[in-house]
Amino acid sequence: MTSAPKPALSGVREAVRRTPAYPFTPIDAPIKLDQNESAQDLPPELRQIALERLGQADWNRYPDLHADSLRHKIAAFEDWNPEGVVVTPGSNVLIKLLTELAGVGQTVLSVQPNFSVYGLEASLLGAKSVQVPLNGDFSLPVAGLIHELKEGGPGLLFVTQPHAPTGHLDNEADVRAVLDAAGDDWVAVLDEAYYQFTPHDGRALIRERGNRVSLRTFSKAWGLAGLRLGYALTSPELAANLQKLVSAFNVNVLTQTVAEVALEHPAYMRERAAETVRERERVLSALANHPIYQALPSQANFFLLRTPDADAAFQHLLSRGILVRRQDKLPMLDGCLRVSIGTPQQNDALIAALEGSTEY
Ligand SMILES: Cc1ncc(COP(=O)(O)O)c(C=O)c1O
């Protein structure tokens, strides 16, 4: 049988054709420590409240156009002007929209290694991407970034605090120096997906200038990755422009309803973030003197494990039912696996699996 001729697809923009798809291969494993999710779901009593409210919602009607009620609840929780809050299905969507807002035809500046979606969206949308290598200790390359900010632009700057995938948290003076250098020519984004696991909170820095944005998500500390909800905190002026790029009715009734229930009961999120931090420190100290693996310090809900052979270490953990994420192909991360913090029992299994592996 002859196969159908390959379509030429010359109508598909070259930038889209040459950009590789988001690199993720789902693998099933009993202990899933590969996506920096929360190991625990919404508490059962809150699930019950959410289900009852969903039972009363109108599923045949479009949701609120810009999710106003949810935006007001986020604003109250964050002590922010509701006019400066924009919500989308995950902060990944905001990364795309910010790239449309300030990157297309301009420059997207970030560091290397970094969260892959910044580069992916820049590539898909045909923006020029500039990535400055992190310092050897994973701290922000302040001088290099300031140079690019002053010489290049205008465009879009991404600073991730704590940084992903290293978990490094910079001191505030360094973050401030970089954001200040962005001046008015750049839209400066602080991606704070993991801020609840640190003493850091970038809101004061964002408030100082109208062209700054904080990105936050319900996917990590809130334990609601399946809901797909992220938000931007920014000035009303920038939010009004960003909102134009958000497609109408983009956060559905189910997500709006469940997120509102979570926001009415934020104590669970704070308690779990504190527990994750305790567990992170317990795991890191249990692995501190490992003869072959080096667990790197982190301020997030994950850490990097440097191994002599990432493939062998990945397969060893998988054979013990533990799935982690390989990062060893990224610049500066030779031999590294990224490991999310799980429940205490899952972390015990991780420690036992690594302790049982002292040679190849
Ligand atoms: C640094 C960073 N930013 C943003 C996101 C996107 O989160 P979401 O789209 O689930 O809100 C992630 C997810 O892993 C992340 O690590």
The ligand as an SDF file (V2000), in Angstrom:
LIG
                    3D

 16 16  0  0  0  0  0  0  0  0999 V2000
    8.8750   28.3090   36.6930 C   0  0  0  0  0  0  0  0  0  0  0  0
    7.5200   27.8740   36.2510 C   0  0  0  0  0  0  0  0  0  0  0  0
    6.6810   28.7860   35.7640 N   0  0  0  0  0  0  0  0  0  0  0  0
    5.4480   28.4450   35.3350 C   0  0  0  0  0  0  0  0  0  0  0  0
    5.0190   27.1330   35.3930 C   0  0  0  0  0  0  0  0  0  0  0  0
    3.6720   26.8080   34.7880 C   0  0  0  0  0  0  0  0  0  0  0  0
    2.7320   26.4520   35.7010 O   0  0  0  0  0  0  0  0  0  0  0  0
    1.1950   26.2990   35.3210 P   0  0  0  0  0  0  0  0  0  0  0  0
    1.0080   26.4860   33.8460 O   0  0  0  0  0  0  0  0  0  0  0  0
    0.8300   24.9390   35.7720 O   0  0  0  0  0  0  0  0  0  0  0  0
    0.5030   27.3940   36.1070 O   0  0  0  0  0  0  0  0  0  0  0  0
    5.8610   26.1420   35.8980 C   0  0  0  0  0  0  0  0  0  0  0  0
    5.4110   24.7330   35.9300 C   0  0  0  0  0  0  0  0  0  0  0  0
    6.1090   23.8020   36.1750 O   0  0  0  0  0  0  0  0  0  0  0  0
    7.1530   26.5270   36.3270 C   0  0  0  0  0  0  0  0  0  0  0  0
    8.0260   25.6110   36.7840 O   0  0  0  0  0  0  0  0  0  0  0  0
  1  2  1  0
  2  3  1  0
  2 15  2  0
  3  4  2  0
  4  5  1  0
  5  6  1  0
  5 12  2  0
  6  7  1  0
  7  8  1  0
  8  9  2  0
  8 10  1  0
  8 11  1  0
 12 13  1  0
 12 15  1  0
 13 14  2  0
 15 16  1  0
M  END
$$$$
